[in-house]
Structures are given as structure tokens and as C-alpha cells.
Amino acid sequence: MHRLITTSTILEHEISELRLLIERQTGVVLDCPNSALAARVADFIEAQDLDSSTAMLDRLRSSEQDPSSLPSLLDGLVNTNTGFFRHPGALNALTRQVLPQLCARKSADRPGPIRIWSAGCGTGEETYSIAMAVCDAINPANVSVANNGNGSGNGTGKTSARNGGIAENSQGTLVQPAKLNAGCSIHIVGSDLLPCNIETADRGVYPQSSLEGLPPATIRNYFSKIGSSAAAASSDGQSEGCNESAVPQNLVSAVHLLVKPRLRSLVTFNCMNLARPGYIGRFDCIFCMDVLPHFSRVQRLAVLERLHLYLEPGGYLFLSQTEKLSAPNLNFRSETFDGYTFHRKPLAASAAYGR
């Protein structure tokens, strides 16, 4: 019979060691108070049927052999900023400036997919937002629907910034839709450290309240309404400790929305530790929004170096506008479109960085 584990039985030096383990293995610097961390540790020990906090630390020290333990502990401790179209400036730059260039570059004699990585995607809203913005940019039929008087709801005939502002820029100038060359396609990868987040993203079911503010046409184009029973059924099989992605009791009667297959088919989700990532190929665009502030300065630089390596020459890195590109030794060139600043890896960067 296991002894009762409470927050008072978890020693301060164990909490300090735990913080160091988490930073070393994931790069994440926890900003929660010791009391919150101790409470999570007590729950984790009970859920994992461990004898003590010492046994827990022994398991986490061996996470290099069993990497599943640490993300399970971090569930609920890492604040995940999530929501659809949270960064309209980045999506505007992607669809109006970057995507047309990439489509033109993917010429017939060099066919291949345009690959986009949403690194630290949380529960998938960012990844699906990128997919929706790209679809609207490539398929002008979606834009015309969004501007038929029922779309943005702003009474101006312009697309709302919340859905990427595909049709016009801030000066009201019409932007030509990007055109894919024959044999060119779009593939978007979403990754996150926490398995719970990836399960939610892969399921693609969200409460209707999470899409408030989006144009009705966008919701109709990309989501299907499902009943609460279907939403609850889609939560079956999720791992223990992932309660945030389950349907809350106070939303039993709420309407949920399911991502439509034609959008879902563009996206692949994977668990990934950005401090120790597995190689998943090179990308034309990488979104890493509101992720770097969770890392220590040393790990932040290391992550930026990896992102630079994983970008194709001529590829683009998108960060939150509150984040500085704190990697002066990396060969990035900053560009600004419609007030949003992003970063391009020069085409000649391959020679200098070993490719």
C-alpha cells in the first residue's frame, strides 16, 4: 500500500531538481509557483502509481529512455495560448506576400509540396488557422463567399482581419490569389510537446464558443456542427490526465464543431520536443508563435538554430510580434508586410550553413 503523497511530503530541493530536469530535457522554464508544481507532482505520483517523489524523480531522470513521462507531468503546468486566427498579421503576410512567392518558386521543373510547420501548435487552432488562410488564398471562391454580405459582418465588403484578411490589404487594394503550379500541393505539420494537445488537435472537435468572432462563411466552409453526444464520443480513448480536451460537464448541451475532411487532409500532427526534435524534413515556412518565451535564453538560441536549419533556403520564419529574433549569428533577413515583421532565410544561406 502506497503512503499518502501530499504537497507537504514533497521537499523543496526535489521541486528545485524537478525544475532543472524539465528545463534540461524540454527547454521549458516553468513560471508557476512551487505550490502549484507540488500539487501537480502529487497528482502525477498518484496517477502513475508511484511510491514517492523520489521514485518520480528517478523515472523522470530516465525520460531519455522513456520520453512519455515528462510531457504527462507538464500537462496543466505550461500555459498554452490558443485560439483561431490569434495572429492575423502573420497570416496576412503568409497569404499575401509569402505564398505567392513560394507558388511562383515551385516551378514545373521543380515540383513539390509547399511545407509549413506550426511548431508548438497547442490544441491545433493555429495549425487549422494556417490551413484555412492558405485555402482561402488559393481558392478565390472562398473569398467571394466571405464577402457576399454575410461573411465578415463589418458592413464594408472587406474580409475581416480575423480570417486572415485574404481579399484586400489595409489600403483596400485587391490582392491576386496565389496559384499553385501543376504538381504542387500544400502540407502543414502541427507539433506540440504535450500528447494531450496533439490528441485534441488530431480529433479536430472544438466548442462553438471557440470560433466566436469568425465570419459565418468561414465556419460554414471549414466546420460541421455536431451534437454534444458526438463530441463526447470523439473524446473516448484519450489518455488519462488529459481532462482539458474532454467535453466539460457545463457544456454538455453546447454545440461543437468538427473540422471538415478537406481541411483536415492538409494537416498532420505529431508530438515533438523542440529541445530534442526528431528530424521531420525541411519547410518553406515555420510558425513558432508564443513558444520561445517559455524557454531559457540558451535553449531559445538552440531552438532558433534548429528552426533555421529546418528551413529551406529562401524559407520564412514567423514569430509573434512581441518576440525579438535574438539570434544575431543566424543568417535571417527581416521583412515587413502590412505592419507585420517576419524573417527570411536567404537563398544563399545553404552554402554558409552546411547544406
SVG drawing of the C-alpha trace seen along z (x, -y; Angstrom):
<svg xmlns="http://www.w3.org/2000/svg" viewBox="-28 -53 58 55">
<polyline fill="none" stroke="black" stroke-width="0.4" points="0.0,0.0 1.5,-3.3 1.9,-6.1 -0.2,-9.1 1.5,-11.7 0.7,-15.3 2.3,-18.6 3.9,-18.8 5.8,-15.5 7.4,-16.9 10.7,-18.5 11.8,-21.9 15.1,-20.5 13.0,-18.0 11.0,-20.8 14.2,-22.6 15.7,-19.5 12.4,-18.9 12.6,-22.4 16.1,-21.8 15.2,-18.4 12.3,-20.0 14.5,-22.8 17.3,-20.4 15.1,-17.9 12.5,-20.2 14.0,-23.7 10.8,-24.9 11.3,-27.3 8.2,-26.8 6.8,-30.1 4.3,-28.5 4.8,-28.8 6.2,-25.9 2.9,-25.2 1.2,-24.6 4.1,-22.5 4.0,-20.4 0.2,-19.9 0.7,-18.7 3.5,-16.4 1.3,-14.8 -1.4,-14.2 1.2,-12.7 2.6,-10.4 -0.9,-9.1 -1.8,-8.7 1.4,-6.8 1.0,-4.6 4.5,-5.6 5.6,-5.2 7.2,-8.7 8.5,-11.8 11.9,-10.2 10.6,-7.4 9.1,-10.1 12.4,-11.9 14.1,-8.6 11.6,-8.0 12.0,-11.5 15.8,-11.2 15.4,-8.3 13.0,-10.1 15.6,-9.9 14.8,-6.2 11.1,-6.8 10.2,-10.3 6.5,-9.9 6.6,-10.6 7.7,-14.2 5.0,-15.6 2.4,-13.9 3.7,-15.7 3.7,-19.1 0.1,-18.9 -1.6,-21.8 1.6,-23.5 2.6,-25.0 0.3,-27.9 -0.8,-27.3 -2.1,-30.4 -4.6,-29.1 -7.4,-30.3 -8.3,-30.6 -6.6,-33.4 -4.8,-34.8 -2.1,-36.3 -3.8,-37.9 -0.8,-39.9 1.3,-36.7 -1.5,-35.1 -1.8,-38.3 1.9,-38.2 1.8,-34.5 -1.1,-34.6 -0.5,-38.0 3.3,-38.2 4.9,-34.8 2.6,-32.3 2.5,-33.9 6.3,-33.9 6.5,-30.3 3.9,-29.3 5.9,-31.0 9.2,-29.4 7.7,-25.9 8.1,-25.8 7.1,-23.0 10.7,-21.8 10.9,-21.6 7.5,-20.4 6.9,-19.6 4.7,-20.5 4.8,-23.8 5.5,-22.6 4.5,-24.7 5.3,-23.8 3.3,-25.0 5.8,-24.4 4.2,-24.4 0.7,-24.3 -1.1,-23.7 -4.5,-22.1 -4.4,-22.8 -6.2,-26.1 -3.1,-27.8 -2.5,-24.9 -6.0,-24.9 -6.0,-28.7 -3.0,-28.5 -4.7,-25.9 -7.9,-28.0 -5.9,-31.1 -4.0,-29.1 -7.2,-27.6 -8.8,-31.0 -5.7,-32.4 -5.5,-29.7 -9.3,-29.3 -10.8,-32.7 -14.3,-31.1 -13.9,-31.0 -13.1,-34.7 -16.2,-35.6 -18.4,-33.7 -16.8,-35.5 -17.6,-38.9 -21.2,-38.2 -22.6,-40.4 -23.0,-37.7 -19.3,-37.0 -17.2,-39.4 -20.2,-41.2 -18.3,-44.5 -20.6,-46.1 -17.6,-47.2 -17.3,-44.3 -13.8,-43.7 -12.7,-40.4 -12.3,-40.6 -8.7,-40.5 -9.8,-37.6 -9.9,-35.3 -6.5,-36.4 -7.8,-39.3 -7.4,-37.4 -9.1,-39.6 -7.7,-43.0 -4.7,-44.7 -5.0,-47.6 -5.2,-50.1 -8.1,-48.2 -6.1,-47.1 -7.3,-43.8 -4.7,-41.0 -4.5,-38.4 -4.9,-34.9 -1.9,-32.6 -1.8,-30.0 -0.4,-26.5 1.6,-25.1 0.9,-21.7 2.2,-19.0 2.4,-21.5 0.5,-20.9 0.2,-22.1 1.2,-20.1 1.0,-21.6 2.6,-19.9 1.5,-20.8 3.6,-19.7 3.5,-20.1 5.2,-18.8 2.1,-17.6 0.3,-14.4 -3.0,-15.7 -2.8,-18.8 -2.0,-16.6 -4.9,-14.3 -7.3,-17.3 -5.8,-18.8 -5.9,-15.4 -9.6,-15.0 -10.5,-18.4 -13.5,-19.0 -14.0,-22.4 -16.8,-24.1 -18.7,-26.6 -17.7,-29.3 -14.0,-29.0 -15.0,-30.2 -16.8,-33.3 -15.8,-36.3 -15.0,-34.3 -17.1,-35.1 -20.0,-32.8 -18.9,-31.9 -15.5,-30.7 -17.3,-28.5 -19.6,-27.0 -16.7,-26.4 -14.5,-24.5 -16.5,-23.1 -19.5,-20.9 -21.8,-21.1 -22.1,-18.0 -24.2,-17.3 -22.8,-17.0 -23.1,-13.2 -20.8,-13.0 -18.4,-15.5 -18.3,-13.4 -17.8,-10.2 -14.8,-11.8 -13.1,-12.2 -13.1,-8.4 -9.7,-6.9 -7.8,-9.9 -5.1,-9.3 -5.5,-9.7 -4.7,-13.2 -5.9,-15.0 -9.1,-16.3 -8.8,-19.7 -9.6,-18.2 -12.7,-16.4 -16.2,-17.9 -16.8,-19.8 -20.0,-18.9 -21.2,-22.5 -21.0,-22.3 -22.9,-19.0 -25.7,-20.8 -23.3,-23.0 -22.8,-22.7 -19.4,-21.5 -17.8,-21.9 -15.8,-19.3 -13.1,-20.3 -14.2,-19.2 -12.2,-16.5 -11.0,-18.8 -9.2,-21.0 -8.1,-18.1 -6.5,-16.4 -3.9,-19.2 -2.7,-18.8 -0.6,-16.2 0.0,-16.4 3.0,-15.0 4.3,-15.1 7.6,-16.8 10.0,-18.2 11.6,-21.3 14.6,-21.0 15.3,-17.5 13.3,-17.3 13.2,-14.4 14.0,-15.4 10.8,-15.8 12.3,-17.3 12.7,-20.9 10.0,-23.5 9.2,-26.6 7.5,-28.3 7.8,-27.8 5.4,-29.3 6.7,-29.4 4.3,-31.7 4.4,-32.5 6.7,-29.5 10.2,-30.8 9.3,-32.9 8.7,-29.5 12.4,-28.6 15.6,-29.6 17.9,-32.0 20.3,-29.2 17.6,-26.9 15.9,-29.7 19.0,-30.2 19.4,-26.5 15.8,-26.3 16.2,-29.2 19.3,-27.4 17.3,-24.3 14.5,-26.2 17.0,-27.9 18.4,-24.5 15.0,-23.1 14.0,-26.0 14.6,-25.6 16.9,-28.3 14.5,-31.2 12.1,-29.9 10.3,-32.1 10.2,-32.1 7.1,-33.6 7.3,-34.7 4.9,-36.6 5.3,-40.4 6.2,-40.6 9.2,-38.3 12.6,-39.5 14.8,-37.4 17.5,-37.0 19.9,-35.1 22.3,-37.7 24.7,-35.0 22.0,-33.3 21.5,-34.5 18.0,-35.8 16.8,-38.9 13.8,-40.6 11.0,-41.7 7.8,-43.7 4.4,-43.4 1.4,-45.5 3.0,-46.2 4.0,-42.6 7.7,-41.7 8.8,-38.2 12.2,-36.6 13.6,-35.0 16.5,-32.6 18.4,-33.8 18.6,-31.5 22.4,-31.6 22.3,-30.6 22.8,-26.9 26.4,-27.4 27.2,-29.1 25.3,-26.6 26.4,-23.3 23.7,-22.4"/>
</svg>
